[in-house]
Amino acid sequence: MPSDRPASVTRAARTRGEWRPAAELPVARVAVDVALAHLDRPFDYRVPEHLDAMAVPGVRLRVRFAGRLVDGYLLERAAESGHSGKLAWVEKIVSPEPVLTAEVAALCRSVADRYAGVLADVLRLAVPPRHARVEAEEPAARQAARRIAPVDRAGWDRYLRGPALLDALDGGRAAHAVWQALPGEAWADRLAEAAAITAAGNRGALIVVPDQRDVDAVHAACAARLGPDAAVALTAELGPAERYRRWLAVRRGAVRVVVGTRSAAFAPVERLGLLAVWDDGDDLHAEPRAPYPQVRDVLVLRAHAAGAALLVGGYARTAEAHLLVESGWAREVVADRATVRAAMPRVTAIGETDGQLARDPDARVARLPGVAFEAARAALTAGRPVLVQVPRSGYLPWLACAACRDTARCRHCAGPLGLPAGGHGSGGAGAAGLPHCRWCGRAESAFRCGACGSRRLRAGVIGAGRTAEELGRAFPGTTVRSSGGGAAVLAGVPARPELVVATPGAEPPAEGGYGAALLVDAWAMLTRPDLRVAEETLRRWLAAAALVVPHTAGGRVVVVAESAVPTVQALVRWDPAGHAAEELRARTEVGFPPAVRMAAVEGSPGAVAEMLAATELPVGGEVLGPIEIDGAEVGEPGQRGGPVVRERALLRVPRSGGRALAAALAAAQAARTARKAPDAVRVRLDPAEVG
């Protein structure tokens, strides 16, 4: 069959020497997939005539860069270039599908700038890999405006500004809210109601949650209100084909409500009306790949640029979310104290009354004091399950001094002491053999604590496996189930008397609610060396306590920690907002994020020193460190057989200098990559590691 195209065009498509530029807008501005800081800018290429029709903004293409073919995205077409030399050709349009929208491209640029990163790295997070077979499938029809049944707003009426938030979504206004969910709240239903009201106005909604279990809950709630084809779930667990199929449905406008995990924050939703993130303090919201963006911050940038509403929700509140409220950018959506007290279980800490200690003198040293056993027995007698939250998985991770609880360490190398395999002792090591060093393997027959001089040992943190065994002996005849910590995460628990041992984040919801929750080994969570240890501990406790029935139905929560600890007091009062305010005040006083902008620079000593010298700090900036990190004394092999020493330096500037700090770090990185510096340097903005 003869070709409809002129012979000259056919030959031109085969012979690059005969290519002619497009008649209109012959210049393509391309974001090349090259993750080098000094090349982090668009490059101009000529669009050949035979690719003119397919070369639309957003398509994937291939261009020749530094002598080799690389992938890229066409950002825009222009009439002429500012480059004075000869432009190379666009070699190939990989697919005519415009996958990168102008809004997402601008968002990726903003994220890269905020985190001192490279656009190419952010684009890899935002746009999934192409799947040719999926692209060739018959596309789903674009979603027309549909009639949505009136949304039941009673759930939001319990919050002081809940109705005002829904009215703003209904009217298409860009409301910014930080929502404090009540204990026992059906939070997935509340988010689905907000998405349904947004969709009723022919606008898109994007909800980001930490994990697959949360995705399933919110997606099911959205599907129940909007229909099974009106909402889509985007997660990495789908596989490349199905994930790309659903992502394309969103890009083509066939679906306007998206529920997903971290990478869904960049989903190309049309006419964005609502952006929501649940439990923004969860570690799963922080991207582990450069430039390490956090979902909450990405959605804040996107809401500001797109003029969309933003909802940051959770049982707890982070200092970053509270800063949004304190600055006036967002309003808090909370219930009054009477409503909170009516919904919460009774929370008991250790030492809150003299009578408690008189009845149980060993309450402060016991792993499960008498008040915990009383709460568990009462819930089991009432026919309800009991949740036991254990900070660690496993059996017996490490040993500690029985007197001061400092980590028991080897006299030879200062490594942590542990029990040999199969050792199950809890009060000492005699029955299970001598403790041994987990670094050098030497047996320790004469332990003495370096902090207090005690010779007694105890289990530092008993894992979930050992806890389940102990509870099985303490409650004979009661079923003990495990969730997380090596065991499968349970989807749910029936309404019957049994014990459920779960690690933080793996607590399954119980039908009708738990009768009690025991939060054990609290000191292990509160003593971790982390900037966010207090708010992270409270977040984990609130998530578990929220699964317990209200105190009016007999719900009890026992936290095995001193009642005088501020984090424990916040749990007893169920006051996450007050705790976040105090956390922000404390960080402001010592100069830690989010009160300031801080960057961590990590690498070899020479590379860190060079980076610091090349970074021009804004007014008020200072350098902390550097200090050695990563256990350099272990003697990891380097390129020449010697120990690898890594250092970390912290750069701190006022919040007003955050953009200048990111730009200075990006410029310093660009200078290093331009001259091909041999040692890589990792730059991370607002890190959790501050030591």
N, C-alpha and C positions, 0 to 999 in steps of 0.2 A: 504494500500500500504506500503510495507516495506521501511524503511529509507535507504538512500544511505550511511549514516554515520555509522561508527563502533559503536557497542553497547556501548563500553567503553566511547566514546565521548558523546553519548546521555546521559548516566548516569552522566558523569562529569558535563554536563551542568545543571543537576538538583541538584547535590550534591556538595556543595562547598568544603567539606572536601576532595573530590577526584580531585579537579581542579589541572591541571598541567600547568606550565608556557609555554608560546609560545617558540618554538624552536629557533627563531631568534628575536633579539631585544626585549627581554621580559620585559623591563622596559618602562613604560609610564610616561612622565612628564606632569603633569596636572595642569591647572589653575583652582583652585576650586572657586566656587561662594561664597566667604566669604569676606565681606567688612570690615575686621578688619586690621588695618595698620600693626600690628606685624605679620600677617600671609600673607602678600602681597609678595608671592614668589611661584614658582612652587613646587609641591610635587610629589614624585616618588611613583608609584604603579606598581604592577605586572600585566601583561597582561595574562589572562588565554588562554589556547590553543583554546578553542571554540570561543573566540572573536578575534582571531588573524587577520582574514581576514578583519573584519570590523574596527578594531582599527587603523585607519589611521589618520595622523595629521589633525586637524581641526574638527573632529567629536564631537558632544555633547555626554557626558557620565555621569554616576553616580558613585560616589565613597563614601565609608564610611569615614567620617571625624568627629573626636571627638564623635564617637558613633552614629552618624546619617548620613543618606544618603543625599548627597548634589549634586547639578549639577556642571558641569565643562566642560572644553574643553581640548582635547588632543593636546598638543603643539608639542611633538616630541616623537619618539621611540628611546631607547638607549639600548646598550648591557649590561650595568651594572649601578648600582646606587652608588652614593657617601655616601648613608646612610648605616651605619653599622648594623642597626637593621633589623628586619623582615619587609618586605613590605606588605601592605594590597593589596587586589585584586581590580582590576577594576570590579565593580559589574555588570554594564550594559552599553551597547552602546545604547543610546536613539534613535539615528538615524544614518544610514550609510552615510548620506549626510555630506561631509566635508565643513562646513559653514564658518570656520575661516581660512583665508589664512595666510601664514607666513608673508606677507607684512602688512596686517591689524593688525595682532597680535603684530608685532614690532611697528607699529604706535601707537596702544593703550598703549603699554608700555612707549613709548616716551611721549605721552600726559599725562599719569599718573605721570611720573617723573617730567615733566615741571610744573605741577600744584599741586605738593605735594599731589597727590591723590592715589587711590587704583586701581589696574588693573581691578578688578571685576566691579567697577563702570563704567569704560570706556567701558568695553566689553558689558555692558547692553545698552550703547548708540550706539555701533557699530553694534551689531548683533540683528535683530528683533526676537521676540519670535517665536518659532516653531509652524507651522500649519500642522499637520500630513496629513490632506486630500490634501492640496496643494502639499506636498512633493510626495504624491502617484500619482499625475497626470502625464500624459505623458510629459516628458520634451521637451521644444522647441529645435529645432536643433541649433547647434552651428553656430554662424554667420561667414560665410566664407568671405574672402576678396571680396569686391564688387566694381564695377566700379561706381564712383561718378561723377556726372556732374561737369564740371569746376565751381569753385566758383567765383562769381562776387566780385572782390576786390576793387571796386570803393569807397565803404564806408570807407574803411581803408586808402585810398589814401589821405584823408583830414588831416591825422595825420602825423607828421614828421617822426616818427619811425613805423608807421603802416605797410607799406610794409615789413620792415625788420622783424617785429614780425611774419607776415604770412610766410615769407620765412623760419624762424627758425622752425615754426610748421611743415611746409612742409618737412623740412629736418630732423625732429626728434630731434632737438637740444633743450636743456633745457633752454629756454629763461625765464627770470623773468622780468615782466613788471607791472607798475602801470599806468593804463589807465584813462585819464581824458576825459569823454565823453562830446561832444559839446552840447549846448542847442538844444533841439528838436531832438536829435539823436535817431534813431531807434536802441537802444542799444541791444535789444533782437536779432535783425538780425545780428548785429556785432558779438555777442557771438556765434550765430549759425554758422556763416561763419568760425570762428576760430575752432569750433568743427568739421565742415565738412572737413576742410583741414587736421585736425589731423586724422580723421577717414579714409580719403583717403589714408593715409600712413599705414593703418592697425594697428592703435593705438587707445587707449581708451581716452575718454574725460569726465570730470566730472565738472558740472557747479552747483554752490550752490547760491541760491537767497533767499531773506528774507521771502516771503510769497507765498500763493497759486496763487494769481493773477500773480505774476512774473513767477512762475513755468509754468502756462498755456501759457504765452506769449513766453517764451523761448522754451518750448517743441513744440509749434506749429511751431515756426521758424525752429527748428531742423528737425521736421518731413517734412516740406516743402522742405528741401534741401537733406535729407538723405532717406526719405521714412518713412511711419507711423510705421514700425516695427523695425526701426534701432535705435530709441531713446526711452527711458523710463523715466517716471516721478515718483519720490519717495517722498511721503509726508505722514504725519500722518493721513491726512483726508481720505486716501484710505480705511481704515479699515484693520484689521489684516490679513485677507485672501488675499486680492488683493495686499496689500503691500508686503507680503511675497512671493507671486507669482512673482511679478516683481523683487524683490530682488534676488530670486533664478535664474531668467533669466539672471541677471547680473553676479551672481556668477558662473553660468555654461557657461558663454561666449556667450550666445545667443544675448546679447545686449552689445554694447561697448560705447554708449553715454548715460550719465545719467544726468538728471536735477532734482534737488530736493532742499528741505529746509535743515535746520541745520544738522540733523542726516545723510544726504546723503554724508557728508564729509568723512564718513568711508566706503562708498560703495565699494565692492570688484571688481573694474573694472580691466579687464585684460590689460596688456601692456599699462599702463598709459602714455599718451603723453601730456595731458593738464589738469591742474587744474585751475578753474576760480571761483572767488567769485564776485558777484555784490553788491555794496553798503555795504562795509564791516563795516561801522560804525553803521548799524542798530542794535538796541537792540535785535532783533529776532535772530541775529547770535550768541548771547551769551547764552550758555546752563545754564538754571536755576538750574540744579541738579549737585551735586558734581561729579567731581572736578571743574565744571564751565568752561569748555574750550570754547574758541572763535574760530569760523570757520576759520577766516583768519590765526590764529596761527597754527591751525591744518593742514591747507593746506600748510603752509610754511614748517612745519616739514615733511609733506608727500612728497612735491616736492623735498626737499633736499635728503630724503632717497631713493626715487624712481627714481631720475634723470629725473623728468618730468618738463614741462614748467609750470609757474604760472602766472596768469593774475588777478590782483586786479583792478577792474573797478568801476566807479561811477561818478556821476556828481560832488560830493564833494570829499575831500581827508582827511583821518584821519591823526593824528600825527604819528600813528604806520606805516601807509603806506608810509608816507613821510620819516620816518626813514629808511625804506628799500631802498629808493632811495638815501638818503643822505649817507648811509653806503656803497653804491656801489653794494649791492647785487641785486638790481633791477634797470631797466632803466625806465624813464617815457615816456609814449606815449601820447603826447599832440599835439594840433594844434597850429599854429602860431597865433599871436594876431589879424591879419587882418581877419583870418577865424573865430575866436571867436567873434569878433565884428560884423561880417556880420550875424552870426547865432543867436545872443542874442537879446532879446527884450530890449527896453529902460527901465532902472530901475531908479525910482525916490524915494528919501528919503525925510524926513521932514527937512526943514531948509537948504537945499542945496544952495538956493539963497535967497538974500534979497527980490527979487521981489515976490517970493512965499509967504513969510511971510507977505509982504505988502498987497497982495490980500486976504490973509486969516490969520488974526492975531491970531485966535484961533487954528491954525493947530497943535501946540505942545500939546494941551490939548484935542483936539477932538479925539474921537475914530475913526471916518472916516472923515478926513479933506477934504477940497474942491478938492484938487488934485486927491483924490481917486474917488470922485463922477464924476469928469471930465473924468477920464480914463474909468470908468465903462460905462458912457453914450456914450462915443465915440465908445467903442467896441460893445455895444448893437445896436447902430445906424448902425454900419457896418455889422450887422447880425451875430456876433460871440458871443459865450457864455463868461461869466466872472466867474473866479474862486475866491472865497473868502476863505482864509485859516484862521481858528480859532484854537487857541492852545488847547482849552478845549471843552469837550462835555457838554451836560446838558443845564441848563437854567441860573441860577445865583449862581455859586458855593460859593462865599464868598464876604465879604465887605472889603473895604480898605479906608484909609484916603484919602479924596479928594485933600488934599494939597500935601502930600509927597508920597502917594500910599503905605505906610506901611500897613501891615495887621491890620485890626481893631480887637482888642482883648478885652476879657471880663476882667473887673476889679477884679473879684473874683478868677478866675482860670487861666487867661491868655489864654483861648481857643479862637479860631477864631469866630467872629461874623457872623451871616447869617440872612437871612430874613425868616419869617415863610412860611410854604407851601402856595403857591398861591401868594406870594408877588412878584410884578413885577416892583417895582420902580427902577429907574436907577440913580437918583441923590440924593436920600435920602431914609429914611425908613418911612416917615410919612404916605404916601398914602397906604402903605401895612402893617402898624402895626409896633410896635417897633422891632428893631433887637434883636436877642436872641443868646445866646452862644450855639455853636454846641457841646460843651462838657458837660457843667453842665445844660444847658437849661434855665438859668436865663435871664430875659429881661433886656436890657440895655437902660435906658431912658436918661442918661446924658453922652454920649460918649465924651471922650477927648483923642486925639492921644497921646500916650506916647512918640513919637519921636519929634513931632513938636507942639503939643498943640492944633491943629485944632479940631473943633467940627463937621466938615462936613464929610459926608460919600459918597462913590460912589461904584459902582460895581467893585470889584477887577478884575475879569475876567468874561466877559459875555460869556456864552457857545454858542455852535453852534445852539441850539434850539432858544434861544433869538435872536441871530444874524439873523437867517432866518426870524423871525417875523419883526424885524426892517427894513430889506431890502425890505420885502414885502410892508411895508408902504412907504418906501422911493422911490420905483420904482413901482408904481401902474400899474397893467396890465402886469407885467413881471413875468414869471414863476420862482419860487424859489425852488430849489431842494437841498436836504441834502444828504451827503455821509459820513458815519462813525458817530462817536459820538452818538451811540444809534440807528441811522438809518442804513439801509442796505448800504453796500459799493457798489456804482454804478460801473458797468463794463465799462461804457463809456458814453459819452454825445454827442448828435447829433449836427450838425453844424447849430444851430439856436440861436437867442438871448434869453438867459436865465441866471439866476444867480445860481451858484452851490456853496453851503456852505459845506466845508469839513474840517475835522480835519487832522492834519499831518499824512501822510501815507495812507490816504483814498482818495486822489485826483484822480478822474477818468480821463483818457485821453479823450480829445475832438476830434471829427472828424474834421480834418483840423486845430486843435489847438485852444487854447483860444485866445480871443482878448486882454484880460487883466487879471491880477491877483492882488488881494488886500491881503496883508499880514498884518493882524490886530493884535492888542495886542502883539506887538513884545517884549515889555518890560517884559511881563510875561514869555516869553521863555528865555530871556537873564538873568533873575534874579533867575533862579532855582539853588539851592545849589548842584551843580554837577561839578565834575572835567572837564567833556567834554561838558559843557553847550554851549560854543561858537561854537565849531565845530558841535555839534548836531543841534544848531539853524541854522547855515549856511547850513547844509545838508538838513534840512527840507525846507528852503527857496529855495535852488537851485532846489530841486525836483519839487516844485510847479512852479517856474519860467521857468523851462525847458519845461513845457507844453504849454507855450505861443508862439505865432508865432513871427518871427523875427521883429525887429524894422522897417525894410524896408516894412513889410506888416502891420504896424500900431500897433505891439505888445507893450503893456505897462505893467510894474510891479510897483506897489506902495507899499513900505514897510513903515508902520507907525512906524517909529523909527528915532531917531536923526541921521543925516548924518555923524556926527563926530565919531560914534561908529565904531571901527575897523571891526567888523563883518558885519556891514551895508556897509562899504566901500568895503569890499571884494565882496559883492553881487553886488554892483553898477559896479565894474570893472569886475565882473565875473572872480575872481582870486582865486579859491580854493587852488591852489598849494602855492601861496604866503601866504595865510591865514594859511595853514598847517605848512609852514616853520616857521612863527611867533609863532604859537601855540607850536611847538616843542621847539623853542628857549626859550619861556616863561617857559615851564615846566622844561627845563634843568636848568634854572636859579634858580627855587625854589625847584628842586629835586623831580619832580613828574613823573610817568610813561608817555611815554615809555623811557624817558631819564635815568631812573633808574628802577630797579626791586623792587616792593613793594608788601608786603603781609599784609592782614588784618586778625587779629586773634580776633574772637568774642566769647563771652561766659560769664559765671558768673565771678565775680572778682577773686575768688580763682582759677578757672580753667585757666583764662587768665594769672594770675601771675605765675602759675605753668608751663604753656606752655612757657612763656617768659624765665623763669629760665632754662628750659631744652633745649632751642634752642641756639645752638652755632652759632652766626652770623659770616659770613666771614669778612675779613679785610675791613674796611670802613663802616661796617653796623652800624645802629643806630635804637633805638626804640623811636617811637613817641606815647605819651599817657601812659597809657590808659585813655579813656574818657567814660562817661556813654552814652548809646544809647537807642533807642527804647522807649523813654518816660517812663523811670522807675518810674518817680514821680507819674504816674497815679495810681500806686498801683496794678499791676496785681497780682493775687493770686499765691503764690508759694506753694511748697509742704507742708509747715507748716503754711500756711495762711498769710504769710507776703508778702511784695512787692518783685517782681522779679527784680533784678538789673542786667543789662547786660552791659558789657564794650567792647570797641573795642580798640585794640592797632595796630599800623602800624609799620611794620618792613621794613626798607629801606636799600638797598645795591646798590653798583654800578652794572651796567649791566653785567660786567664780573663775578660778584658773584651770578648771578641769579640761576644757577644750584646748587651751594653750599647752597643757602638759601632754595630752594625747598627740597633738601636732608635733611637739618637740621630740617625743619618743619616736614617732613615725619618721621624722626627718633623720634622726640618728640611726635608725634601722636602715633607712634608704642609703645613707652614706656607707654603712658597713657592707650591704649587699652589692653596692656599686663597685667596690674594690675587692669583692669576693673574700671577705674576712673568713678565716677557716673555722672559728668557733661560733656556734649558734648561740643566740641569746633569746631567752623566753621573756616576753613582756606581758604582764597581766595586770589589768586595771581593777582596782577595788578588790584585792584578794582577801580570802579568809585567813591566810597565813600571814601573821604579822610578827612572828618571832624569827 
